[in-house]
Amino acid sequence: GGVVMSYLEWVENLQWYIWDEEETRRRLETIMMNNVSKVYARWQKEKQWTMRDAAIVTALERIYKAMKLRGWI
C-alpha cells in the first residue's frame, strides 16, 4: 500500500485536490482491491503459477499495454 499511497499523494498534489482521510482510505482500498482481484483471477487461471508469478505477469502486462498505447513498441 505504500507505493499506492505515494501515488495518491502525487495525484492530490498534481491536481490540487484536498482529500480527507476517509476519501484517501476509500481510494486506497479501491485500488488495492481491484489489483488483488486481477492478480487472484490470473492465479486461478494459471494453476501451476505462484501468486507471486501471477502478480509479476499482471504487472508486466500493464507495462506492455502502457508502452503500446504510447507508441513506444
PyMOL commands that set and color helices and strands:
alter all, ss='L'
color gray80, all
select helices_A, chain A and resi 2-15+21-45+51-69
alter helices_A, ss='H'
color red, helices_A
deselect
rebuild
show_as cartoon
